[in-house]
């Protein structure tokens, strides 16, 4: 019987490669999801946020041009900038805006079409790295099984020569 040579010297075993691939692709998926969430938030609202007291002072000083209200968030436009204010009191805010004659409009709830597109994009961002990982694992398993068959053929060839 012929002793097999250790041909794996210096090579990373398959389970370690798969484990490393899973970690890398999980991190990639996480980063893609964070990037998409950040983009989604920036697309929806102005970058500048002010507190409610600053908003009230600007209304009293006549600096506010118009206000759009959606639930407890105000999207404020004045002569210099646009910003938003969170966690507002509906009744006091509406009375304040009416008193100082600031135009107020309500924002309709976003349609389902945009929300479903964003959800599909999130799902794709999460699944694509795992499909890539699956393809890599499939190719690696095929390569390893092909190498094992080659070793069997070589062993049979050596045995036949003796």
Protein Blocks (a to p, Z undefined) as FASTA:
>chain_A
ZZdddfkgoiacfklmmmmmmmmmmmmmmmmmmmmmmmmmmmmpcfbdcdfklmmmmmmn
opafbdcdehjaccdddfkbccddehiafklmmmmmmmnopacdddddddfklmmmmmmm
mmmmmmmmmmmmmmmmmmmmmmmmmmmmmmmmmmmmmmmmZZ
